[in-house]
Amino acid sequence: MKAHIARNQNAGVPLALGWNLSAADRGILEGMAPAFGMKLLPVSPADAGKTVAQLLGEVETKASRTLVLEPGAYPPALILANFREKDLDTLLDLMKQAQVNIPLKAVVTPSNKNWVFGDLLAHLSEEHVSFTAAAKEQA
């Protein structure tokens, strides 16, 4: 018996899930996208209850958790998938040079792709607060 595998049209394509991006930052990222073959996928507050894998189109969207976030519930975030390491480094360097203000960034892993997007944002936000506080203490 053969397993039926849903065709993922984004398989292997560099993807960026964007949350709460300013128009300016979104424009900069869209301008960079062709150089990486990247698709920028904005995540709406109504989609916060979907898993990262669902948002990336890797699994069928069945029932998602009912979780709707306020548009400004968390700072801007960028979750990156399917990037080669050197392209990821280049993208992050270009974002820094362009002064893109996206404090929360993560790479999709086998573990976090099954997380509900809103939960991942909460986790990244907590880490960011802890990291920023520790950096201030050392300064």
N, CA and C atoms as an extended XYZ file, in Angstrom:
417
Properties=species:S:1:pos:R:3:atomname:S:1:resname:S:1:resid:I:1 pbc="F F F"
N         0.840       -1.165        0.000 N   MET     1
C         0.000        0.000        0.000 CA  MET     1
C         0.898        1.245        0.000 C   MET     1
N         0.560        2.182       -0.839 N   LYS     2
C         1.326        3.416       -0.913 CA  LYS     2
C         0.642        4.493       -0.085 C   LYS     2
N         1.456        5.219        0.619 N   ALA     3
C         0.913        6.321        1.408 CA  ALA     3
C         0.628        7.495        0.486 C   ALA     3
N        -0.469        8.152        0.726 N   HIS     4
C        -0.790        9.342       -0.047 CA  HIS     4
C        -0.129       10.538        0.627 C   HIS     4
N         0.716       11.219       -0.099 N   ILE     5
C         1.409       12.375        0.443 CA  ILE     5
C         0.875       13.614       -0.258 C   ILE     5
N         0.401       14.544        0.538 N   ALA     6
C        -0.099       15.791       -0.030 CA  ALA     6
C         1.063       16.539       -0.662 C   ALA     6
N         0.843       17.081       -1.825 N   ARG     7
C         1.886       17.802       -2.522 CA  ARG     7
C         2.049       19.193       -1.929 C   ARG     7
N         3.236       19.479       -1.497 N   ASN     8
C         3.523       20.778       -0.916 CA  ASN     8
C         4.233       21.616       -1.959 C   ASN     8
N         3.532       22.614       -2.478 N   GLN     9
C         4.136       23.437       -3.519 CA  GLN     9
C         5.260       24.330       -2.999 C   GLN     9
N         5.418       24.411       -1.672 N   ASN    10
C         6.499       25.206       -1.092 CA  ASN    10
C         7.685       24.361       -0.646 C   ASN    10
N         7.661       23.066       -0.931 N   ALA    11
C         8.744       22.179       -0.488 CA  ALA    11
C        10.088       22.687       -1.010 C   ALA    11
N        11.008       22.902       -0.097 N   GLY    12
C        12.349       23.328       -0.468 CA  GLY    12
C        12.482       24.809       -0.777 C   GLY    12
N        11.379       25.531       -0.870 N   VAL    13
C        11.412       26.960       -1.169 CA  VAL    13
C        11.702       27.721        0.135 C   VAL    13
N        12.675       28.638        0.120 N   PRO    14
C        12.903       29.444        1.317 CA  PRO    14
C        11.652       30.262        1.645 C   PRO    14
N        11.174       30.103        2.868 N   LEU    15
C         9.950       30.769        3.301 CA  LEU    15
C        10.210       31.600        4.542 C   LEU    15
N         9.490       32.704        4.643 N   ALA    16
C         9.581       33.565        5.821 CA  ALA    16
C         8.169       33.877        6.288 C   ALA    16
N         7.840       33.413        7.490 N   LEU    17
C         6.562       33.752        8.099 CA  LEU    17
C         6.760       35.081        8.820 C   LEU    17
N         6.000       36.080        8.443 N   GLY    18
C         6.150       37.403        9.042 CA  GLY    18
C         4.974       37.760        9.926 C   GLY    18
N         5.268       38.208       11.127 N   TRP    19
C         4.238       38.627       12.075 CA  TRP    19
C         4.424       40.099       12.410 C   TRP    19
N         3.355       40.878       12.282 N   ASN    20
C         3.332       42.254       12.764 CA  ASN    20
C         4.441       43.109       12.132 C   ASN    20
N         4.731       42.869       10.864 N   LEU    21
C         5.800       43.612       10.202 CA  LEU    21
C         5.318       45.001        9.806 C   LEU    21
N         6.181       45.983        9.966 N   SER    22
C         5.845       47.328        9.502 CA  SER    22
C         5.851       47.311        7.975 C   SER    22
N         5.172       48.275        7.386 N   ALA    23
C         5.136       48.364        5.920 CA  ALA    23
C         6.549       48.527        5.363 C   ALA    23
N         7.377       49.317        6.055 N   ALA    24
C         8.752       49.544        5.588 CA  ALA    24
C         9.572       48.260        5.628 C   ALA    24
N         9.513       47.531        6.755 N   ASP    25
C        10.280       46.287        6.873 CA  ASP    25
C         9.778       45.240        5.886 C   ASP    25
N         8.473       45.173        5.735 N   ARG    26
C         7.911       44.217        4.773 CA  ARG    26
C         8.389       44.543        3.355 C   ARG    26
N         8.415       45.821        3.017 N   GLY    27
C         8.893       46.234        1.693 CA  GLY    27
C        10.349       45.861        1.467 C   GLY    27
N        11.176       46.057        2.497 N   ILE    28
C        12.598       45.696        2.386 CA  ILE    28
C        12.732       44.195        2.172 C   ILE    28
N        11.999       43.407        2.958 N   LEU    29
C        12.073       41.946        2.818 CA  LEU    29
C        11.572       41.492        1.444 C   LEU    29
N        10.505       42.099        0.968 N   GLU    30
C         9.994       41.741       -0.364 CA  GLU    30
C        11.007       42.099       -1.445 C   GLU    30
N        11.761       43.183       -1.233 N   GLY    31
C        12.807       43.552       -2.178 CA  GLY    31
C        13.973       42.565       -2.177 C   GLY    31
N        14.245       41.960       -1.026 N   MET    32
C        15.330       40.979       -0.906 CA  MET    32
C        14.901       39.581       -1.382 C   MET    32
N        13.624       39.323       -1.363 N   ALA    33
C        13.101       37.977       -1.623 CA  ALA    33
C        13.593       37.335       -2.915 C   ALA    33
N        13.580       38.046       -4.056 N   PRO    34
C        14.008       37.385       -5.304 CA  PRO    34
C        15.439       36.850       -5.267 C   PRO    34
N        16.331       37.529       -4.556 N   ALA    35
C        17.733       37.086       -4.488 CA  ALA    35
C        17.863       35.727       -3.810 C   ALA    35
N        16.909       35.387       -2.950 N   PHE    36
C        16.959       34.119       -2.222 CA  PHE    36
C        15.910       33.123       -2.721 C   PHE    36
N        15.073       33.545       -3.674 N   GLY    37
C        13.963       32.703       -4.107 CA  GLY    37
C        12.951       32.548       -2.978 C   GLY    37
N        12.895       33.566       -2.103 N   MET    38
C        12.110       33.502       -0.879 CA  MET    38
C        10.678       33.975       -1.095 C   MET    38
N         9.764       33.303       -0.385 N   LYS    39
C         8.373       33.754       -0.323 CA  LYS    39
C         8.142       34.305        1.070 C   LYS    39
N         7.591       35.516        1.138 N   LEU    40
C         7.233       36.119        2.418 CA  LEU    40
C         5.751       35.842        2.645 C   LEU    40
N         5.448       35.160        3.747 N   LEU    41
C         4.070       34.789        4.069 CA  LEU    41
C         3.636       35.517        5.327 C   LEU    41
N         2.872       36.605        5.188 N   PRO    42
C         2.397       37.310        6.376 CA  PRO    42
C         1.410       36.440        7.165 C   PRO    42
N         1.535       36.455        8.476 N   VAL    43
C         0.643       35.695        9.344 CA  VAL    43
C        -0.330       36.681        9.986 C   VAL    43
N        -1.616       36.425        9.805 N   SER    44
C        -2.631       37.317       10.358 CA  SER    44
C        -2.959       36.900       11.795 C   SER    44
N        -3.513       37.811       12.581 N   PRO    45
C        -3.906       37.462       13.952 CA  PRO    45
C        -4.863       36.263       13.995 C   PRO    45
N        -5.706       36.114       12.982 N   ALA    46
C        -6.656       35.003       12.944 CA  ALA    46
C        -5.973       33.664       12.686 C   ALA    46
N        -4.734       33.690       12.138 N   ASP    47
C        -4.007       32.447       11.844 CA  ASP    47
C        -3.079       32.020       12.976 C   ASP    47
N        -3.071       32.749       14.094 N   ALA    48
C        -2.156       32.464       15.196 CA  ALA    48
C        -2.405       31.102       15.838 C   ALA    48
N        -3.568       30.509       15.634 N   GLY    49
C        -3.879       29.197       16.202 CA  GLY    49
C        -3.435       28.035       15.339 C   GLY    49
N        -2.882       28.325       14.166 N   LYS    50
C        -2.375       27.261       13.287 CA  LYS    50
C        -0.947       26.912       13.685 C   LYS    50
N        -0.543       25.702       13.351 N   THR    51
C         0.840       25.327       13.620 CA  THR    51
C         1.744       25.959       12.562 C   THR    51
N         3.019       26.019       12.878 N   VAL    52
C         3.997       26.545       11.926 CA  VAL    52
C         3.945       25.708       10.639 C   VAL    52
N         3.850       24.385       10.776 N   ALA    53
C         3.789       23.508        9.606 CA  ALA    53
C         2.566       23.814        8.745 C   ALA    53
N         1.433       24.102        9.381 N   GLN    54
C         0.239       24.458        8.617 CA  GLN    54
C         0.450       25.773        7.865 C   GLN    54
N         1.038       26.750        8.510 N   LEU    55
C         1.281       28.039        7.868 CA  LEU    55
C         2.261       27.922        6.705 C   LEU    55
N         3.200       26.982        6.819 N   LEU    56
C         4.178       26.764        5.746 CA  LEU    56
C         3.606       25.925        4.603 C   LEU    56
N         2.399       25.388        4.796 N   GLY    57
C         1.778       24.568        3.758 CA  GLY    57
C         2.280       23.139        3.745 C   GLY    57
N         2.942       22.712        4.835 N   GLU    58
C         3.502       21.358        4.889 CA  GLU    58
C         2.454       20.316        5.248 C   GLU    58
N         1.439       20.727        5.976 N   VAL    59
C         0.368       19.802        6.357 CA  VAL    59
C        -0.962       20.475        6.070 C   VAL    59
N        -1.945       19.649        5.867 N   GLU    60
C        -3.273       20.143        5.579 CA  GLU    60
C        -3.807       20.900        6.794 C   GLU    60
N        -4.469       21.992        6.547 N   THR    61
C        -5.069       22.747        7.640 CA  THR    61
C        -6.432       22.154        7.934 C   THR    61
N        -6.487       21.424        9.017 N   LYS    62
C        -7.765       20.853        9.456 CA  LYS    62
C        -8.302       21.805       10.504 C   LYS    62
N        -8.508       21.318       11.686 N   ALA    63
C        -8.962       22.207       12.755 CA  ALA    63
C        -7.738       22.785       13.441 C   ALA    63
N        -7.726       24.068       13.575 N   SER    64
C        -6.638       24.682       14.326 CA  SER    64
C        -7.207       25.166       15.650 C   SER    64
N        -6.312       25.397       16.582 N   ARG    65
C        -6.741       25.872       17.892 CA  ARG    65
C        -7.347       27.266       17.723 C   ARG    65
N        -8.393       27.534       18.451 N   THR    66
C        -8.994       28.858       18.383 CA  THR    66
C        -8.120       29.814       19.168 C   THR    66
N        -7.335       30.561       18.449 N   LEU    67
C        -6.441       31.531       19.065 CA  LEU    67
C        -6.331       32.692       18.097 C   LEU    67
N        -6.872       33.800       18.485 N   VAL    68
C        -6.766       35.008       17.680 CA  VAL    68
C        -6.039       36.027       18.536 C   VAL    68
N        -4.931       36.510       18.032 N   LEU    69
C        -4.140       37.491       18.770 CA  LEU    69
C        -4.502       38.898       18.324 C   LEU    69
N        -4.292       39.832       19.209 N   GLU    70
C        -4.409       41.233       18.818 CA  GLU    70
C        -3.259       41.520       17.852 C   GLU    70
N        -3.475       42.385       16.852 N   PRO    71
C        -2.408       42.658       15.881 CA  PRO    71
C        -1.067       43.044       16.502 C   PRO    71
N        -1.058       43.768       17.616 N   GLY    72
C         0.206       44.165       18.232 CA  GLY    72
C         0.556       43.351       19.460 C   GLY    72
N        -0.026       42.147       19.595 N   ALA    73
C         0.183       41.331       20.797 CA  ALA    73
C         1.657       41.010       21.045 C   ALA    73
N         2.414       40.870       20.010 N   TYR    74
C         3.844       40.571       20.134 CA  TYR    74
C         4.607       41.465       19.173 C   TYR    74
N         5.884       41.690       19.455 N   PRO    75
C         6.698       42.490       18.537 CA  PRO    75
C         6.817       41.778       17.183 C   PRO    75
N         7.295       42.497       16.182 N   PRO    76
C         7.486       41.872       14.872 CA  PRO    76
C         8.359       40.618       14.984 C   PRO    76
N         7.984       39.615       14.183 N   ALA    77
C         8.706       38.340       14.206 CA  ALA    77
C         8.879       37.823       12.787 C   ALA    77
N         9.954       37.068       12.598 N   LEU    78
C        10.237       36.434       11.317 CA  LEU    78
C        10.678       35.003       11.596 C   LEU    78
N         9.940       34.044       11.066 N   ILE    79
C        10.256       32.628       11.239 CA  ILE    79
C        10.680       32.112        9.872 C   ILE    79
N        11.918       31.626        9.780 N   LEU    80
C        12.515       31.256        8.493 CA  LEU    80
C        12.595       29.747        8.317 C   LEU    80
N        12.241       29.292        7.112 N   ALA    81
C        12.263       27.859        6.806 CA  ALA    81
C        12.928       27.615        5.453 C   ALA    81
N        13.589       26.476        5.339 N   ASN    82
C        14.168       25.987        4.076 CA  ASN    82
C        15.305       26.845        3.524 C   ASN    82
N        16.029       27.515        4.402 N   PHE    83
C        17.173       28.314        3.954 CA  PHE    83
C        18.454       27.505        4.089 C   PHE    83
N        19.356       27.657        3.119 N   ARG    84
C        20.702       27.108        3.293 CA  ARG    84
C        21.399       28.017        4.292 C   ARG    84
N        22.314       27.451        5.062 N   GLU    85
C        22.951       28.222        6.135 CA  GLU    85
C        23.606       29.505        5.624 C   GLU    85
N        24.314       29.414        4.501 N   LYS    86
C        24.992       30.614        3.989 CA  LYS    86
C        23.984       31.667        3.544 C   LYS    86
N        22.853       31.240        2.973 N   ASP    87
C        21.822       32.202        2.570 CA  ASP    87
C        21.168       32.843        3.789 C   ASP    87
N        20.984       32.061        4.828 N   LEU    88
C        20.405       32.576        6.068 CA  LEU    88
C        21.311       33.655        6.657 C   LEU    88
N        22.607       33.372        6.725 N   ASP    89
C        23.569       34.348        7.241 CA  ASP    89
C        23.553       35.621        6.400 C   ASP    89
N        23.507       35.456        5.081 N   THR    90
C        23.492       36.612        4.176 CA  THR    90
C        22.230       37.436        4.379 C   THR    90
N        21.075       36.760        4.470 N   LEU    91
C        19.817       37.467        4.679 CA  LEU    91
C        19.855       38.268        5.978 C   LEU    91
N        20.319       37.644        7.054 N   LEU    92
C        20.372       38.342        8.342 CA  LEU    92
C        21.329       39.539        8.295 C   LEU    92
N        22.455       39.374        7.612 N   ASP    93
C        23.399       40.489        7.456 CA  ASP    93
C        22.761       41.636        6.668 C   ASP    93
N        22.067       41.303        5.587 N   LEU    94
C        21.412       42.337        4.774 CA  LEU    94
C        20.317       43.048        5.562 C   LEU    94
N        19.581       42.288        6.368 N   MET    95
C        18.538       42.893        7.197 CA  MET    95
C        19.149       43.879        8.195 C   MET    95
N        20.283       43.505        8.770 N   LYS    96
C        20.959       44.383        9.731 CA  LYS    96
C        21.429       45.666        9.042 C   LYS    96
N        22.036       45.512        7.854 N   GLN    97
C        22.511       46.673        7.097 CA  GLN    97
C        21.363       47.605        6.726 C   GLN    97
N        20.204       47.025        6.404 N   ALA    98
C        19.032       47.809        6.001 CA  ALA    98
C        18.259       48.332        7.208 C   ALA    98
N        18.748       48.028        8.408 N   GLN    99
C        18.133       48.460        9.668 CA  GLN    99
C        16.679       47.997        9.795 C   GLN    99
N        16.452       46.747        9.385 N   VAL   100
C        15.138       46.135        9.546 CA  VAL   100
C        14.927       45.879       11.034 C   VAL   100
N        13.774       46.304       11.558 N   ASN   101
C        13.501       46.175       12.983 CA  ASN   101
C        12.535       45.019       13.239 C   ASN   101
N        13.098       43.822       13.340 N   ILE   102
C        12.314       42.622       13.656 CA  ILE   102
C        13.036       41.928       14.813 C   ILE   102
N        12.596       42.204       16.040 N   PRO   103
C        13.323       41.682       17.202 CA  PRO   103
C        13.221       40.167       17.394 C   PRO   103
N        12.121       39.553       16.970 N   LEU   104
C        11.957       38.118       17.180 CA  LEU   104
C        12.245       37.377       15.882 C   LEU   104
N        13.258       36.509       15.935 N   LYS   105
C        13.618       35.724       14.751 CA  LYS   105
C        13.874       34.287       15.174 C   LYS   105
N        13.506       33.365       14.303 N   ALA   106
C        13.759       31.951       14.585 CA  ALA   106
C        13.843       31.202       13.265 C   ALA   106
N        14.464       30.043       13.343 N   VAL   107
C        14.527       29.125       12.211 CA  VAL   107
C        13.620       27.947       12.544 C   VAL   107
N        12.901       27.477       11.556 N   VAL   108
C        12.014       26.332       11.760 CA  VAL   108
C        12.862       25.085       12.004 C   VAL   108
N        12.497       24.354       13.046 N   THR   109
C        13.169       23.102       13.401 CA  THR   109
C        12.135       21.986       13.394 C   THR   109
N        12.581       20.725       13.410 N   PRO   110
C        11.601       19.623       13.484 CA  PRO   110
C        10.694       19.745       14.706 C   PRO   110
N        11.203       20.312       15.777 N   SER   111
C        10.411       20.462       16.992 CA  SER   111
C         9.417       21.619       16.896 C   SER   111
N         9.915       22.817       16.538 N   ASN   112
C         9.023       23.981       16.604 CA  ASN   112
C         8.034       24.075       15.440 C   ASN   112
N         8.212       23.276       14.401 N   LYS   113
C         7.234       23.374       13.311 CA  LYS   113
C         5.879       22.790       13.700 C   LYS   113
N         5.845       22.027       14.783 N   ASN   114
C         4.576       21.493       15.272 CA  ASN   114
C         3.949       22.385       16.345 C   ASN   114
N         4.609       23.485       16.670 N   TRP   115
C         4.081       24.422       17.652 CA  TRP   115
C         2.968       25.253       17.034 C   TRP   115
N         2.028       25.659       17.862 N   VAL   116
C         1.030       26.640       17.447 CA  VAL   116
C         1.771       27.969       17.326 C   VAL   116
N         1.519       28.692       16.242 N   PHE   117
C         2.274       29.918       15.967 CA  PHE   117
C         2.221       30.904       17.134 C   PHE   117
N         1.046       31.115       17.712 N   GLY   118
C         0.924       32.039       18.849 CA  GLY   118
C         1.767       31.614       20.033 C   GLY   118
N         1.857       30.300       20.277 N   ASP   119
C         2.694       29.795       21.366 CA  ASP   119
C         4.175       30.038       21.071 C   ASP   119
N         4.570       29.876       19.812 N   LEU   120
C         5.959       30.131       19.429 CA  LEU   120
C         6.286       31.614       19.624 C   LEU   120
N         5.371       32.491       19.245 N   LEU   121
C         5.592       33.927       19.461 CA  LEU   121
C         5.776       34.230       20.946 C   LEU   121
N         4.942       33.632       21.795 N   ALA   122
C         5.051       33.852       23.240 CA  ALA   122
C         6.415       33.398       23.748 C   ALA   122
N         6.860       32.226       23.289 N   HIS   123
C         8.151       31.681       23.704 CA  HIS   123
C         9.303       32.588       23.239 C   HIS   123
N         9.258       32.992       21.980 N   LEU   124
C        10.318       33.862       21.446 CA  LEU   124
C        10.349       35.200       22.170 C   LEU   124
N         9.175       35.718       22.503 N   SER   125
C         9.094       36.989       23.207 CA  SER   125
C         9.710       36.879       24.602 C   SER   125
N         9.417       35.771       25.306 N   GLU   126
C        10.005       35.549       26.632 CA  GLU   126
C        11.528       35.450       26.533 C   GLU   126
N        12.009       34.695       25.545 N   GLU   127
C        13.462       34.560       25.353 CA  GLU   127
C        14.099       35.910       25.075 C   GLU   127
N        13.440       36.710       24.242 N   HIS   128
C        13.969       38.024       23.871 CA  HIS   128
C        14.077       38.935       25.099 C   HIS   128
N        13.055       38.927       25.942 N   VAL   129
C        13.063       39.737       27.159 CA  VAL   129
C        14.206       39.287       28.073 C   VAL   129
N        14.362       37.970       28.246 N   SER   130
C        15.434       37.445       29.101 CA  SER   130
C        16.812       37.795       28.548 C   SER   130
N        16.984       37.614       27.258 N   PHE   131
C        18.263       37.881       26.607 CA  PHE   131
C        18.609       39.367       26.701 C   PHE   131
N        17.624       40.225       26.460 N   THR   132
C        17.851       41.670       26.519 CA  THR   132
C        18.210       42.100       27.935 C   THR   132
N        17.516       41.544       28.934 N   ALA   133
C        17.814       41.887       30.334 CA  ALA   133
C        19.223       41.426       30.709 C   ALA   133
N        19.611       40.229       30.286 N   ALA   134
C        20.955       39.726       30.590 CA  ALA   134
C        22.021       40.573       29.922 C   ALA   134
N        21.761       41.006       28.707 N   ALA   135
C        22.737       41.845       27.983 CA  ALA   135
C        22.904       43.192       28.688 C   ALA   135
N        21.806       43.755       29.212 N   LYS   136
C        21.892       45.035       29.924 CA  LYS   136
C        22.678       44.901       31.219 C   LYS   136
N        22.527       43.751       31.899 N   GLU   137
C        23.254       43.524       33.153 CA  GLU   137
C        24.762       43.454       32.910 C   GLU   137
N        25.154       42.912       31.765 N   GLN   138
C        26.573       42.768       31.457 CA  GLN   138
C        27.195       44.047       30.938 C   GLN   138
N        26.361       44.974       30.530 N   ALA   139
C        26.896       46.237       29.937 CA  ALA   139
C        27.400       47.178       30.998 C   ALA   139
